[in-house]
Amino acid sequence: DITAAHARDRASVDQRDRVLVPLLDHPRVRSGIAALTADHGESFGRNRMWWTHHGLYRDQLHVPLSVVGPGVPEGVIVDAPVRMIDVGATLLRLAGIPHEEHPSPPLDLAATEVREPRFAQGFGGLKAAVEYEGWLLVMNLQDHEVFRVDRTFEKGALELYRIEVDPGCSDDLSAREPERTERMRAALVRWLGNADPNGFATAFNVSDAARKRLVELGYVGNAESTNDGAWWSEGDDADESR
């Protein structure tokens, strides 16, 4: 029931607004520093995906970061992508707290747009993407199907979108732009080839109570990557050397 699902989502947003408005209006909060962002976007029917963050389209990748408070340039909009890990050091610096031991440097909140390729990898190592100069290329790294997605994805398949005029990624131009598709695919394959085979995996001890809470939040039990070693091996792509 699409109508009911949209209503539940709208009700969830409205409830958060009711809770956040008085909090943000509190004198201590108003005089402090606040950052608003998210770890990913969602799909609401575009690309035949429903209420899932599977995929590497603009719906999933284009997540805003808003920062307000003393020391923050007012009314400045920066198009350059940033990393979630950089937000912590940024807040520490703005609050006058030492940030040198933070694992990443603070953001330059007044930086101009950076025209560099932006690479991304989907959860489980299922797909990867590169965004550059208003274009987005998405490549499947494995054959897969996903819950709430009315599509199947074939390993090696490519999609190309001109996101400056098609932010919803509705018109795949890969067949009509073969040279651009090949250039961006080659750059993406090189990036994958230079990646650490272990990805972002790490080993650490988690208590049973913490693991139970992570399961309740949906952060345990998702599909891990089935890739053994490199994300994209030589046998996957005969033209990888380009």
Steps between C-alpha positions, in 0.01 A plus 500: 500500500704794369271760654529347847879473473531867402268593787715311751811675373330842517379426854855405605638828365223703664563334836871580482416861417280524808785369717783697340340844475486567877846345541656724234327801658658434839742784594795264552447341160441833324829632635690186408600317182268263317556268204227317311574220254434130436695191399301441180187594310199282418307391190130575464425331169761646268718248319235241598622503860267537797598607853856373482843660488634241260655664196745780429271751331459861610212393724750305711818709460387864501458546876529859625713611793379813677711667769401807701658681794774742603792495258296351214480714182138605457311428180788312334413201280781264401450234234817305575436156656609440859549193716295421808818430697614862447196640681631403845825695468308793353269524801794469740685785327193725496448432871862590578583143605832341389441285192854394409447142619185458292555249214412757234552875452220758539310625197563836339144634524577787263666286231409549138369222282751221433474347151650160571355152439284377786511123544250296698442137590168340590440283804613138475735582212209462257572807288720805459465842341692807391361854467689760297415830330125449519502134396442186708607148400377198698647150456379171653780302663287188551182339373238579761138560589382719786187504716257780404675546164307394191817431301784254462857622468753332270869499583693753292189683376543878469265797534589859408303811599545871438400603848519874433180471293376162626553489879242222531715274280210404274675506160789254462739643239762223501404373154492853354824616663733200450828695516409683821368176648828321423716781643305513823487120527878481458551761774265309731678170436837664578358636825368156596834343412683737735265433791596304811368142452379511860284804426371672811493180707652504847505271801386614843322363804129574539307407811190282468281792609656731240464236228133449593441873472676512161275218377193695614624804306558291188880533494581130540402224263515695174659327203878515521711502187556158345802631308815307590783753489481778245168669429551452126751235390692479173272226374198727539624756251722427203557871440600580857851610399353805325 
